[in-house]
């Protein structure tokens, strides 16, 4: 989105990217999965994408089985079950790494920030 708006000066493309990100944002802001932590949602999304989302530490609880089922359904409905396909029609020169998960989330680990799309180490937790 930054590249589209700031570097390419293409506000329309930036708006299209934002519209495609909104279903992920709304999972938390519209409480579509109930009163759960955004981190629990993002971890579950990463796990559904085949990445290591890690585990939740108290006081944050992981999503329930029912919430994960709803999450999968919402991701399928919005096209986010396959993140790499979400931005294909925007004529991206190169696909974003692991879809756009790096745009959505950043995690803090030893040595500085780590993009969420990067593979996490076993047992990694925020």
Secondary structure, DSSP 8 states (H G I E B T S, - for coil): -HIIIIIS--HHHHHHHHHHHHHHHHHHHTTTT-S--HHHHHHHHHHHTTS------TTS----HHHHHHHHHHHHHHTTTSGGGTTGGGT-SS--TTTTHHHH-EEEETTEEEETTS---TT---
